[in-house]
Amino acid sequence: MTTLHSGPALGTHPAGGSLPSRAETREQLSRATYDLLVIGGGILGISTAWHASQSGLRVALVDGGDFAGATSSASSKLLHGGLRYLQTGEVKLVAENHFERRAVSRRVAPHLANPLTFYLPVYKNGPHSAAKLGAGVFAYSALSAFGDGVGHLLSPAKARRAVPELRTDNLRAVAVYGDDQMNDARMAIMTVRAAVESGAAVLNHAQVTGLRFSGGRVTGAELKDGLDGTEFGVDARLVLNATGPWVDRLRTMEDPRSEPSIRLSKGAHLVLRRTAPWNAALATPIDKFRITFALPWEDMLLLGTTDETYVGDPADVAVTDADIHQILDEASLSVRDQQLSRELITYSFAGLRVLPGGPGDTSTAKRETVVTEGSGGMLSVAGGKWTTFRHIGRTVLDKLETLPGRPLGSDIEPTSRLPKMLPLPGIANPQAVTHRLLIDGGSHGDGMARDTAHHLARHYGSLAFDIARLAYEHPELGERIHPDAPEIWAQVVYARDHEWAETADDVLRRRTTLTIRGLATDEIRARVERLLGERHG
């Protein structure tokens, strides 16, 4: 068995070296009074911490699990305008979503987002006609200023060439449009990094055990390190509750009499090995409102999603056999049976959408952001869409500026003065990074495999050169983690030293794609845990 080691220490800051220890971070959090304490490391809390740090505030961000460890890494992996909103006449919303989608995929994180062509199949006796969907995708592309081409209709024969597993029985036509795709966990980690580079202090696996009060106002939180049990606290002038599905639980810590502010909808997904190439995604109408997706993603096929009311502990959300049956059954409307064998499933996951409280079907509910202020002055925010994560961060920051009593005073730099399109770390042309990795690898022994170079470029951008350097200096770190995946061992060391990975799941599920590919074997998990242990001596 190859002995793996971390190589040399690289410093003290993610921009140029390894991270401080958890003990050092706890001490930093304990001894300062922060302007803003963000509780919750999903993308909403991360984005707010990033924008608040950019505005000049002293910001701390903590999460009870891993960053993006729950719903934020359990999405459909899309940056999209929301085609279904056209059906309810929300043209302005679609245009706004498109603006944010283009901002992220073109200027903020082009190294982390990929353009994706979508096919909307129109079947005989389906819920929509070809004429309606053709007009819909044309209007959709027009609202995106035709930046992804012109929405149009395609013949079944041409569509089948791009997606061989497309079911063509009773297929009348295919409507075509464009959106974008991402790896949500990687996007979240890069946004954490951006927040830290802007001055934020962050700690994952830090559970809130209580809130601190002064004069009846919430002025911080009591925490417990989920890894070693150390108890500590953080003082702050203002506390933001961004705990997603747990938002009402924290609100009851502030005020036991608080009424529920949200409701939850469960969305489940399946990941399968592909039986043929997929050069486009399928978005198949189930009824007048719901669509089921079949998305090529990370060399796999992603199917979903479900949409049902969820009641219970958010920590217990899981994919059931009924979910699997529903997803496969709905996918079979447009996907051939040989691609839908249960034996091809490598992974399944479920997340919880946070929706405004109230009556009505969750499938037709708007993905709105809910903002409430509690009796103790704690601000709670939940809900929204991945596509608009930048906009949500700016919106929360605007809210902080105008809170009654102005608890943050005049310390906030107005969002109007912040950079409009601040890029995430590693921004680069991924094709150029891939090319450079392959050329540089040629001068280091056998070089780097093309699929590994492409994978690193698409998940790290220019930061891939730091991982390649580790692999060149320590050849054992240049070996594949598993023969059937592009990842190399240098990524594990990098995740440990630069990306706050503390557990095997942090690495295998959210810093790499080993788990979703069904390749996180016991042997690999043990090796990852040994590498993680080296950081702690």
VENNOR-V983771 format. One record per backbone hydrogen bond with DSSP energy under -0.5 kcal/mol. NH is the residue of the N-H (numbers start at 1). CO is the residue of the C=O. Records with the same first field share a line. If there is no record, write none. Layout:
NH = CO, CO
This chain:
4 = 2
16 = 13
17 = 13
19 = 497
25 = 21
26 = 22
27 = 23
28 = 24
29 = 25
30 = 26
31 = 27
32 = 28
34 = 32, 235
35 = 58
36 = 58
37 = 238
38 = 36, 60
39 = 37, 240
40 = 38, 62
42 = 242
46 = 42
47 = 43
48 = 44
49 = 45
50 = 46
51 = 47
52 = 48
53 = 49
54 = 50
55 = 51
56 = 53
57 = 52
59 = 57
60 = 36
61 = 201
62 = 38
63 = 203
68 = 41
69 = 66
73 = 70
74 = 71
79 = 180
80 = 78
85 = 82
86 = 83
87 = 84
88 = 84, 85
89 = 86
90 = 85
91 = 89
94 = 90
95 = 91
96 = 92
97 = 93
98 = 94
99 = 95
100 = 96
101 = 97
102 = 98
103 = 99
104 = 100
105 = 101
106 = 102
107 = 102, 103
108 = 103
109 = 104
112 = 109
113 = 109
114 = 181
116 = 179
118 = 177
119 = 281
120 = 175
121 = 119
122 = 173
123 = 121
124 = 170
126 = 123
133 = 129
134 = 130
135 = 131
136 = 132
137 = 133
138 = 134
139 = 135
140 = 136
141 = 137
142 = 138
143 = 139
144 = 140, 141
145 = 142
146 = 141
147 = 144
148 = 149
149 = 146
151 = 149
152 = 176
154 = 174
159 = 155
160 = 156
161 = 157
162 = 158
163 = 159
164 = 277
166 = 163
167 = 334
171 = 168
172 = 122, 170
173 = 122
174 = 154
175 = 120
176 = 152
177 = 118
179 = 116
180 = 79
181 = 114
182 = 77
183 = 112
184 = 182
187 = 183
188 = 184
189 = 185
190 = 186
191 = 187
192 = 188
193 = 189
194 = 190
195 = 191
196 = 192
197 = 193
198 = 194
199 = 196
200 = 195
201 = 59
203 = 61
205 = 65
206 = 63
207 = 224
209 = 222
210 = 222
212 = 220
214 = 217
217 = 214
218 = 376
219 = 212
220 = 212
221 = 234
222 = 210
223 = 232
224 = 207
225 = 230
226 = 205
229 = 225
232 = 223
234 = 221
235 = 29, 32
236 = 219
237 = 34
238 = 35
240 = 37
241 = 239, 379
242 = 39, 240
246 = 243
247 = 244
249 = 246
250 = 246
251 = 247
252 = 248
253 = 249
254 = 250
255 = 251
258 = 255
263 = 355
264 = 310
265 = 353
266 = 308
267 = 351
269 = 349
270 = 303
271 = 347
272 = 301
273 = 344
279 = 162
281 = 117
282 = 294
283 = 119
284 = 292
285 = 283
286 = 290
287 = 290
292 = 284
293 = 304
294 = 282
295 = 302
297 = 300
300 = 297
301 = 272
302 = 295
303 = 270, 301
304 = 293
305 = 268
306 = 268
308 = 266
310 = 264
316 = 313
317 = 314
324 = 320
325 = 321
326 = 322
327 = 323
328 = 324
329 = 325
330 = 326
331 = 327
332 = 328
333 = 330
334 = 331
335 = 331
336 = 165
339 = 336
340 = 337
341 = 338
344 = 341
345 = 342
346 = 271
347 = 271
349 = 269
351 = 267
353 = 265, 351
355 = 263, 353
357 = 261
364 = 361
365 = 362
368 = 366
370 = 368, 382
371 = 369
372 = 380
374 = 378
377 = 374
379 = 239
380 = 372
381 = 241
382 = 370
384 = 354, 368
388 = 385
389 = 386
392 = 388
393 = 389
394 = 390
395 = 391
396 = 392
397 = 393
398 = 394
399 = 395
400 = 396
401 = 397
402 = 398, 399
403 = 400
406 = 403
409 = 406
411 = 408
413 = 55
414 = 412
417 = 414
418 = 415
422 = 419
424 = 108
425 = 190
427 = 424
430 = 428
433 = 429
434 = 430
435 = 431
436 = 432
437 = 433
438 = 434
439 = 435
440 = 436
441 = 437
442 = 438, 439
443 = 440
444 = 441
447 = 444
453 = 449
454 = 450
455 = 451
456 = 452
457 = 453
458 = 454
459 = 455, 456
460 = 456
461 = 456, 457
462 = 426
463 = 460
464 = 461
465 = 462
466 = 463
467 = 463
468 = 464
469 = 465
470 = 466
471 = 467
472 = 468
473 = 469
474 = 470
477 = 474
478 = 475
479 = 476
481 = 487
485 = 482
489 = 479
490 = 477
491 = 488
492 = 488, 489
493 = 489
494 = 490
495 = 491
496 = 492
497 = 493
498 = 494
499 = 494, 495
501 = 495
507 = 503
508 = 504
509 = 505
510 = 505, 506
511 = 506, 507
512 = 507
515 = 508
517 = 513
518 = 515
519 = 514
521 = 519
525 = 521
526 = 522
527 = 523
528 = 524
529 = 525
530 = 526
531 = 527
532 = 528
533 = 529
534 = 530
535 = 531, 532
536 = 533
537 = 534
